[in-house]
Amino acid sequence: MHVLVVEDDIETARYLQKGLSESGHVVELVHDGADGLSLALDHRFDALVVDRMLPGLDGLALIETLRRKGRRTPVLILSALAQVDDRVEGLRAGGDDYLTKPFAFSELLARLEALLRRADSAGGETRLGLADLEVDLLARTVRRAGREIVLQPREFTLLTYFMRHAGQVVTRTMLLEHVWGYHFDPQTNVIDVHVSRLRGKIDKGFDTPLIHTVRGVGYCFRADG
């Protein structure tokens, strides 16, 4: 899941970024409402977490602008305002859910996942497949030739990115940006390690390899030789 977090409290923003990243999701983080609106309009996100009280442009105005422009990205509102009227106002502005501060990260994550399931069931893709490999995006399960394969959150995100770009050459930079959310090379072997682990789980023991190394470029996910 690719999530945009718009939160001006630095400590809360870092807490969210750390928790979502450790859960295998890609996170973009901004602290200003106007910057959040610009990013949400210019890029595709699976969900937004928007604080209600923001500098530059408040959260409700941000959401209302998105809805006027036809953007249906699920939005979870965060706010210290906990009265019923406050929650109703947030939902009527176009928010899909409303969570009051302080909050438990486990609840926030569960609510985001529920929003994503709801969006998928409304017409988005819920399954990916290539050859004998099947991925259920809602249940977050993976099977190959009928055998269940258990993946860690980051491995699951990596696999779904590969599958959505099957047959294409995927570069290291593409993986850094879309799976890890980095816009620079951190000079680590994080990609090699995770691809090796994923390859060991979905290719080892099967006749047809799916992850192919393109030397000097990156990887290609395909079922042919």
N, C-alpha and C positions, 0 to 999 in steps of 0.2 A: 504494500500500500504506500502510495506517495502522498504525504501529508504536508499541508502548509499550516504552520503555527504562527498566529499573529498575536503576540503577547508582549506588552511593554515592561512587565516586571521581569528583570533579568534573571533572578533566581528561579522563578516559576518557569520561564521559557527554557532555561537550561535543564531543569528537572524533566520537562516534557520531552525535550530533544533527546536526552539520555535514555529515558524510559522507552520511547518509541523506537529509537535506533537499536537498543538492545533487544527489542521484540521483533526485529527484522524488517522494520519499515524505514523508508527513505523520508527524511524530514528537511523541509526548508523552513527557515526561521527568520521572521522580521519583527520589529518592535514598533512599527508605525502603521496606522490604519491606511494611509494613502499608499505606502509601499506595498502593503498587503493586497490592496485592491488591484494595483498594477500587476503584481505577480499572478494573482488569481485570474485576471483577464488574459494575460499573455501566455500562460502555461496551463497544462492539464494536470489537475490533482485529483486523487481519489476522494479526498475529504479535506475539510478545513476545520481547524480549531481556532476560534476567534474570541478574544477577550472583548467584553462589552465596552469598557472604558479605555479608549486608546487616544494617543496624541495624533494630531493631523486629521484624522477622520475616525469618528467613533464606530464601534463594531456594528451597531444596527444600521447605520448609514452605509457601511461597507456592504453588508448583506443585501440591503434593499437595492443598491446599485447593481450588484451581481444579478439579482433576480430580474430587474428591469431589462438587463442586457441578455436575458435568456439563459444564463448560466445556472444549471441545476445541480452543481456540485454539492454533496451533503455537507452541512455546516453544524458543528457542535459549538454552542455558545458557552463561554466560561464567564462567570460573573460573581461578584460578592453580593449583588442585589438578589435577595432570596424570596421576596414577597411574591404572592401569586400573581399580582398585577404585573410585576417585573418579568416573570416567566412568560406570561401571556403576551406581553408586548414583544419579547424577543422572538417567540414563535410566529407571531403575526407579521413580524418584519421579514420573515423568510427563513429563520433558523429551523433546523430539523430536530434538534434536541437542545436541552438547556441544563447545564451542570453548575451548581453553586460551589463557591470556594468557602472553606478549604475542601478538597476532594481527595479521594483515594485514587492513585494511578490505575489500579486494577479496574475500578469502575469506569474511568475515562476510556481505557482501552476496550473494555467490553461494549461500551456505548458506540465507540467508533466502528468496531467490527459489526455491530448490529446495523448501523447506518449503511455500511458497505453491502451487507447482505440484502438489505431492503432495496438499495439501488440496483443491485444485480438482478434481483427477482423482478424488478420493474422493466427489464428488457436488456440488461447488459449480459456479457458472457459469463457463464458460471463454470464451464469446463474447458480444458485445453487437452489436446491429444496429438501425438505423433507416433506412427508405427504402433507398437504395443504399449506405449507409455500413456497413462491417463492421469490428469490432475483435476481434482474437484476444488475449485477456488473458494466455495462457500464452506465446505467441511475441512479444507486445507489438508486433503489427503492425496497421496501419490501411490499409484500402482503401476507395475510393469509386468506384463504377461500374467496378470491376475495376482501378483505378489505385492503385498503392501510394503512400501518403503518409507521409513521414518526419517524426516529431514528436520534439521534445526531451522529456526525462523529465517536466518540469512540465506541458508541453502535453498529454502523454498522460494524466496524472493528472486534469487539468482536463477533458479530453474524456470520460473514463470517468465522472467525476462528473456531467457534463451528461447523458450517455446513461442513467445509472441514475435520473435525475430528469426524463426526457423528458416534455414536456407540462406540467411544473410551472414556476412562476416561482421562480427561484433568486436569492436576494438577495446583495448584496455581503458581508454578514456571514456567510452560509452558506458562501460561497466562501473567505473568510478563514479560517474555522474548520476546514473539511474538506479544503481543498486546500493551504493554507499552514500550517495549525496555529496561526494567530493567534487570540487571544481578545479582540482589541482592534483598532481601526482604526489602522494605522501611518501614516496620512496620506500615502500614496504612491499613485501611479497604477499599481501593480503589476498589479492585476486588469485594468484597461483595456488595458494593454500586452499581456498574455498572451492575453486574449480576442481582441484585434485580430490578433495573430499567428496564433492558431488559426483564426480566421475566414478569414484569407487563405489558409490551407492547405486547409481542408475545404470552403469555400464558393466561393472564387474559381474561375471557369471552369466551374461547374456551374449547371444551370438552376434548381434549387430550393435556396434558402438554408435552413440548419438552425439557425443561431444568430440569435436575434431579440432585440433590445434592448427591454426594457420600461422606458420612460422613468421615471426617478425611483425605480425599484424594483430592477432587476437585469436578468436575462436569462431567456429561455425557449428550450429546445431542442426544436424540432418540425419536422416536414416539411411542414406546411400553411402557407398564407400568414398 
